[in-house]
Amino acid sequence: MTTTTTMTKLTTNQVYGKLKVTDFSVFAKPGKNKGARGQLLETVLGVPNSSDLKDLEDGEIKTFTVGESIAATQLKHCLSEIIEDSVSFDDSKVGQKLKQTLYVAFTRENDYVGCAILNEETHPEHYQELREDYEYICEQIRTAFDTETELNTITGPNGLLQIRTKASKTNGRYVPLTFAGVTLKDKGMAFYLCGQFGRNLF
């Protein structure tokens, strides 16, 4: 009989403290696979690699390349709460994932730049802008659903949050983004933080 032990998750502050004293030069640079960098970081910091909504006890880690957009979550997971339930940003999957986030920045050459923790207490303006962008995007998604119009890239008015395609082929083809019988896109989409956000952060 096998017993599974649940690993205690670290807090964002614990990970932030570890990052401040980690010498990244001793680790091999991850390759082209963007996920490899996150996995390296999780290994270095002792953060279990899981499919949970949040990486940490009280938040999320997002590794990114300065100047590039940062994936938040797949749109398909959010469609019912956007279209059927009109869930507020704070209660939405996007809002929950970004509620308290430790951003870890790297250059295009995979050199460590720095890290920062963002939450509503420390960065209220950022979260107000996220909220406005989210509501704007959701309104556009509901309109596309009601009129059965194809979704394209939509960026919020503050240029912070956007949806755009994020998909890989399954058996040689893309899986369409559909909800309640309506095809919204011929492939998957996701919520992203725009590239300018990371540049402004560091």
C-alpha positions as CSV (number, residue, x, y, z in Angstrom):
1,M,0.0,0.0,0.0
2,T,1.4,3.4,-1.0
3,T,0.8,6.5,1.0
4,T,1.1,9.9,-0.6
5,T,2.5,12.8,1.4
6,T,1.5,16.3,0.5
7,M,4.4,18.6,0.4
8,T,4.0,21.9,2.3
9,K,4.1,24.7,-0.1
10,L,6.4,27.7,0.4
11,T,5.0,31.2,0.7
12,T,5.9,34.0,-1.8
13,N,8.0,35.7,0.9
14,Q,10.0,32.5,1.5
15,V,10.7,32.1,-2.2
16,Y,11.5,35.8,-2.6
17,G,14.1,35.4,0.2
18,K,15.6,32.3,-1.4
19,L,15.9,34.0,-4.8
20,K,17.8,36.9,-3.2
21,V,20.6,34.5,-2.1
22,T,20.6,32.1,-5.1
23,D,23.6,32.2,-7.4
24,F,22.0,31.5,-10.8
25,S,25.4,31.4,-12.5
26,V,26.1,27.9,-11.1
27,F,23.0,26.4,-12.9
28,A,23.0,25.4,-16.6
29,K,20.9,27.8,-18.7
30,P,17.5,26.3,-19.8
31,G,17.1,25.6,-23.5
32,K,14.5,26.9,-25.9
33,N,11.6,25.3,-24.0
34,K,10.1,28.2,-21.9
35,G,8.7,25.7,-19.4
36,A,12.2,24.5,-18.6
37,R,13.1,27.7,-16.9
38,G,10.1,27.5,-14.5
39,Q,10.9,23.9,-13.8
40,L,14.6,24.8,-13.1
41,L,13.4,27.5,-10.7
42,E,11.0,25.2,-8.9
43,T,13.8,22.7,-8.5
44,V,16.3,25.3,-7.2
45,L,13.8,26.6,-4.7
46,G,12.3,23.3,-3.7
47,V,8.8,24.3,-5.0
48,P,6.9,21.1,-6.0
49,N,6.0,21.0,-9.7
50,S,2.2,20.6,-9.7
51,S,-0.9,21.3,-11.7
52,D,-2.5,23.2,-8.8
53,L,-4.1,26.6,-9.6
54,K,-1.3,28.3,-7.5
55,D,2.4,27.3,-7.2
56,L,2.8,28.7,-3.7
57,E,0.9,28.7,-0.4
58,D,-0.3,32.2,-0.9
59,G,0.4,33.0,-4.6
60,E,2.0,32.2,-7.9
61,I,5.5,32.3,-9.5
62,K,5.8,33.7,-13.0
63,T,9.1,33.5,-14.7
64,F,9.5,35.6,-17.9
65,T,11.8,37.1,-20.4
66,V,11.9,40.9,-20.1
67,G,10.1,42.4,-23.0
68,E,8.0,39.3,-23.7
69,S,4.4,38.7,-22.7
70,I,3.6,36.5,-19.6
71,A,1.0,33.8,-19.9
72,A,-1.6,33.9,-17.1
73,T,-4.0,31.1,-17.8
74,Q,-5.8,29.3,-20.7
75,L,-9.0,31.1,-21.8
76,K,-11.0,27.8,-22.1
77,H,-10.8,27.3,-18.3
78,C,-12.4,30.7,-17.9
79,L,-15.3,30.7,-20.4
80,S,-18.1,29.5,-18.2
81,E,-17.3,32.1,-15.5
82,I,-17.1,34.9,-18.2
83,I,-20.0,34.0,-20.4
84,E,-22.5,32.3,-18.0
85,D,-21.7,33.7,-14.6
86,S,-20.1,37.1,-15.1
87,V,-17.7,36.4,-12.3
88,S,-15.9,39.5,-11.0
89,F,-12.1,39.9,-11.7
90,D,-11.3,39.3,-8.0
91,D,-13.2,35.9,-7.9
92,S,-12.2,34.9,-11.4
93,K,-9.5,32.3,-12.2
94,V,-7.3,35.1,-13.7
95,G,-7.8,37.3,-10.6
96,Q,-7.0,34.4,-8.3
97,K,-3.9,33.4,-10.2
98,L,-2.6,37.0,-10.2
99,K,-3.8,37.9,-6.7
100,Q,-0.3,37.7,-5.3
101,T,2.5,37.0,-7.8
102,L,6.2,36.7,-7.6
103,Y,7.6,37.8,-10.9
104,V,11.1,36.5,-11.8
105,A,12.7,38.1,-14.7
106,F,15.4,36.8,-17.1
107,T,17.1,38.3,-20.2
108,R,16.8,36.6,-23.6
109,E,20.1,35.0,-22.9
110,N,18.6,33.4,-19.7
111,D,20.5,35.6,-17.3
112,Y,18.6,36.3,-14.0
113,V,17.5,40.0,-13.8
114,G,15.6,40.2,-10.5
115,C,12.3,39.5,-8.8
116,A,9.3,41.4,-7.4
117,I,6.2,40.5,-5.4
118,L,3.0,42.2,-6.5
119,N,-0.3,42.1,-4.6
120,E,-3.2,44.6,-4.2
121,E,-1.9,46.0,-1.0
122,T,1.5,46.9,-2.5
123,H,0.4,47.8,-6.0
124,P,-3.3,48.9,-5.9
125,E,-3.1,50.8,-9.1
126,H,-1.8,47.8,-11.0
127,Y,-4.7,45.7,-9.8
128,Q,-7.3,48.4,-10.6
129,E,-5.9,48.5,-14.2
130,L,-5.9,44.7,-14.4
131,R,-9.5,44.7,-13.2
132,E,-10.5,47.3,-15.9
133,D,-8.7,45.3,-18.6
134,Y,-10.3,42.0,-17.6
135,E,-13.8,43.5,-17.6
136,Y,-13.2,45.1,-21.0
137,I,-11.9,41.8,-22.5
138,C,-14.8,39.8,-20.9
139,E,-17.3,42.2,-22.4
140,Q,-15.7,41.6,-25.9
141,I,-15.8,37.8,-25.3
142,R,-19.5,37.9,-24.4
143,T,-20.3,40.0,-27.5
144,A,-18.4,37.5,-29.7
145,F,-20.3,34.6,-28.1
146,D,-23.7,36.3,-28.5
147,T,-23.0,37.3,-32.2
148,E,-21.1,34.1,-32.9
149,T,-18.1,36.2,-34.1
150,E,-14.6,34.8,-34.1
151,L,-12.3,36.1,-31.4
152,N,-9.0,37.8,-32.2
153,T,-6.3,39.3,-30.0
154,I,-8.0,41.7,-27.6
155,T,-5.9,44.0,-25.4
156,G,-7.5,45.9,-22.4
157,P,-7.6,49.7,-22.4
158,N,-4.6,49.9,-20.0
159,G,-2.4,47.7,-22.2
160,L,-1.8,45.4,-19.3
161,L,-3.9,42.3,-20.0
162,Q,-4.8,40.7,-23.3
163,I,-6.1,37.5,-24.8
164,R,-4.4,35.9,-27.9
165,T,-3.8,32.5,-29.4
166,K,-1.8,30.0,-27.4
167,A,-2.2,26.5,-28.9
168,S,-0.3,23.4,-29.9
169,K,-1.5,20.8,-32.3
170,T,-3.1,17.5,-31.2
171,N,-2.8,14.7,-33.8
172,G,-1.7,17.3,-36.4
173,R,-4.5,19.7,-35.8
174,Y,-5.5,22.5,-33.5
175,V,-8.4,22.0,-31.1
176,P,-11.0,24.8,-31.6
177,L,-12.0,27.0,-28.8
178,T,-15.7,26.3,-28.3
179,F,-18.3,27.1,-25.7
180,A,-21.9,25.9,-25.6
181,G,-21.8,24.9,-29.2
182,V,-20.3,28.2,-30.4
183,T,-16.8,28.1,-32.0
184,L,-15.0,31.3,-30.8
185,K,-11.6,30.5,-32.4
186,D,-10.1,27.7,-34.6
187,K,-7.4,27.2,-31.9
188,G,-6.9,27.8,-28.2
189,M,-6.3,31.2,-26.6
190,A,-5.0,32.4,-23.3
191,F,-4.8,35.5,-21.0
192,Y,-1.4,37.2,-21.1
193,L,0.2,40.1,-19.3
194,C,1.6,42.3,-22.1
195,G,5.3,42.6,-22.7
196,Q,5.5,46.3,-21.6
197,F,4.4,45.2,-18.1
198,G,7.6,43.3,-17.5
199,R,9.8,46.1,-18.9
200,N,8.1,48.5,-16.6
201,L,8.6,46.2,-13.6
202,F,12.4,46.0,-14.1
